[in-house]
Amino acid sequence: MAIRHSLLEALRRAPRFLGREAAASAGRFIESSRGPDGGFRGRGASSDLYYTGFALGCLAALGESISAEPILSYLRSFGDGEGLDLIHLSSLARSWALLDDLGVPSRNPGTESIRSSLLERVAAHRSGDGGFNRDPAAAAGSAYGCFLGLGAYGDLGALLPRREGLEACLSSLFLGGGYANEAGIPVPTAPATAAALVVLREIGIVAPQASVDWLIEQTRARGGFAAMPGVPEADLLSTATTLHALALAGTDLSPLRPSCLEFVRAHLAEGGGFRDRPGGGEPDCEYTFYGLLALGHLEH
């Protein structure tokens, strides 16, 4: 199963928690972020491929429809991803895959050729230790790189060869509980640890109990999860990714539910999107995705 599928499964539970009106408001917010070229904006005025992937995920979760030709035209403008880094290659692969989830016909001989070339560009980011890195010449992979690379292979309908290389890469980043994002970084973080656990599950490896315990230790009194030890406040990105990883590991989230719900609700803007901090800032497609993901795991 592609990493995308487990994310969508959780995201699609969020509307049941939000209720019809709030879910519709979230959908309108995402639609308001669409640019004239068919893509979706981030925090700037122009469409952004990175944010487009999050926007399409939100629309699929909310059961919204999307006009086919504008988004197809926007994605085709990137061709086979030449010149894109691993993050944006992954966003392009994810966006093409999400069109299938949205019911937009996107597979034809032309797009199949694009997907094949796109896969080759993702494969070029395979590092010497078997992981993935944003730097194609890197000897070692990163936790986030492994998440992006494996996710892109799944989104492109391909089976990653030498999957054991991911385990070897991540083992080198294990710091007694959490995972560092890259070699040489002495402190683990919640997003890197969550990414590592999602990757391990996808390749059939049970999450280390020490990592589950480490993630739970990042809860904060006001709700949510902080990015790392010593950080006093939680953030929505760390909270959503941690909840996702813990749920996939089979963790009982019920003791965390009341405080986490209050924390996530505080990020919901009146216009329907989610912000990156409680009570301030502008909502965007990325943090709306995180908000929906967190709610999806707290819904039941």
Protein Blocks (a to p, Z undefined) as FASTA:
>chain_A
ZZklmmmmmmmmmmmmnommlmmmmmmmmmmmpcfkopacdkbmbdcfklmmmmmmmmmm
nopacdfklmmmmmmmnmnopoiafklmmmmmmmmmmmmmnopafbdfklmmmmmmmmmm
mmmmpcfkopacfblkbfbdcfklmmmmmmmmmmnopacehkllmmmmmmmmpghiaacf
bghiabdcfklmmmmmmmmmmnopacdfklmmmmmmmpcfkgpjdfbehiabdcfklmmm
mmmmmmmnopafklmmmmmmmmmmmmpcfkopacfbehiajddfklmmmmmmmmmmmmZZ
